[in-house]
Structures are given as structure tokens and as C-alpha cells.
Amino acid sequence: MKTVNVHEAKTHLSRLLAAVESGEEVVIARAGRPVARLVGTDATARPRRELGPLRGRFTMPDDFDHWAQDEVSALFEGDDAAGAR
């Protein structure tokens, strides 16, 4: 177990994290007294992501992506008549 002071920990945090990732424990001390311990985490402790969490909660109409060409053109050109349909 490696012990470093606060200043060294702030200066070399990336190196200390690399040491922790390789399995080493690092103790951070203030004025020679240990105040914190850096230890690695278990990579499998992350919650598993669920695919499709909203499946079955809403439906899409079959024609949701069907637009009349003239209606789309009118919408891009700012024609208010297309919005009134």
C-alpha cells in the first residue's frame, strides 16, 4: 500500500489512478495522518443497461412517416395553408 501526501496526490492524480487500476491501494495523508484511501472499483458493479425500457408503453400509427410531397414543400416554404389541414 502506497502512502502519499495531499499535495502529491493533487499533482500526480493520473498516476495514482493508474496504480489503483492495476490493483494497488493508495492512502492519502495530511500531515502524516491517513485521511483517505483510493481503491479500485469492481467493473461489474455497474447496473446493466436495459434495452427498450419504453417497449409497450406507446404505439406509433402506421402512417407516421408518410407525408404528401406538396404538404412537406408547403411547410418548408412557410405556407400556412398546409398547417390548416
C-alpha positions as CSV (number, residue, x, y, z in Angstrom):
1,M,0.0,0.0,0.0
2,K,1.4,3.3,-1.1
3,T,1.0,6.5,1.0
4,V,1.2,10.0,-0.4
5,N,0.5,13.4,0.9
6,V,-2.3,15.7,-0.3
7,H,0.0,17.8,-2.5
8,E,1.5,14.8,-4.2
9,A,-2.0,13.3,-4.7
10,K,-3.2,16.5,-6.4
11,T,-0.1,16.8,-8.5
12,H,0.0,13.1,-9.6
13,L,-3.6,12.1,-9.6
14,S,-3.5,10.5,-13.0
15,R,-0.5,8.3,-12.0
16,L,-2.2,7.4,-8.7
17,L,-5.4,6.4,-10.6
18,A,-3.3,4.2,-12.9
19,A,-1.8,2.5,-9.9
20,V,-5.2,1.9,-8.4
21,E,-6.5,0.5,-11.8
22,S,-3.6,-2.0,-11.7
23,G,-4.8,-3.2,-8.2
24,E,-2.7,-1.1,-5.8
25,E,-4.2,0.7,-2.9
26,V,-3.2,4.3,-2.2
27,V,-3.5,6.1,1.1
28,I,-3.7,9.9,1.1
29,A,-2.3,11.6,4.2
30,R,-2.5,15.1,5.6
31,A,0.5,16.0,7.9
32,G,1.3,12.3,8.1
33,R,-2.1,11.2,9.2
34,P,-4.1,9.0,6.8
35,V,-7.4,10.6,5.7
36,A,-8.5,8.8,2.6
37,R,-7.8,5.5,0.7
38,L,-8.1,5.1,-3.0
39,V,-9.2,1.7,-4.1
40,G,-10.3,0.3,-7.4
41,T,-14.0,-0.4,-8.1
42,D,-15.5,-3.6,-9.3
43,A,-16.1,-3.1,-13.0
44,T,-19.1,-5.5,-12.9
45,A,-20.8,-3.4,-10.3
46,R,-22.3,-1.1,-12.9
47,P,-26.0,-1.6,-13.4
48,R,-26.8,-3.4,-16.6
49,R,-28.4,-1.2,-19.2
50,E,-31.9,-2.3,-20.3
51,L,-32.7,-2.0,-24.0
52,G,-36.2,-0.8,-24.9
53,P,-37.4,0.3,-21.5
54,L,-40.4,2.0,-23.1
55,R,-41.4,-1.0,-25.2
56,G,-45.2,-1.4,-25.0
57,R,-45.9,1.9,-23.3
58,F,-46.9,3.7,-26.5
59,T,-47.9,3.0,-30.1
60,M,-47.0,4.6,-33.4
61,P,-49.5,5.0,-36.1
62,D,-48.7,3.0,-39.3
63,D,-48.6,6.2,-41.4
64,F,-46.4,8.3,-39.0
65,D,-43.7,8.8,-41.7
66,H,-46.0,9.3,-44.7
67,W,-46.2,12.8,-45.9
68,A,-47.7,14.2,-49.1
69,Q,-44.9,15.9,-51.1
70,D,-46.8,19.1,-51.6
71,E,-47.5,19.4,-47.9
72,V,-43.9,19.0,-47.0
73,S,-42.9,21.6,-49.5
74,A,-45.5,24.0,-48.2
75,L,-44.2,23.5,-44.6
76,F,-40.7,24.4,-45.7
77,E,-41.8,27.4,-47.6
78,G,-43.9,28.7,-44.8
79,D,-47.3,28.3,-46.4
80,D,-49.9,28.5,-43.6
81,A,-52.5,26.5,-45.7
82,A,-50.5,23.3,-45.1
83,G,-50.8,23.7,-41.4
84,A,-54.6,24.2,-41.5
85,R,-55.3,20.7,-43.0
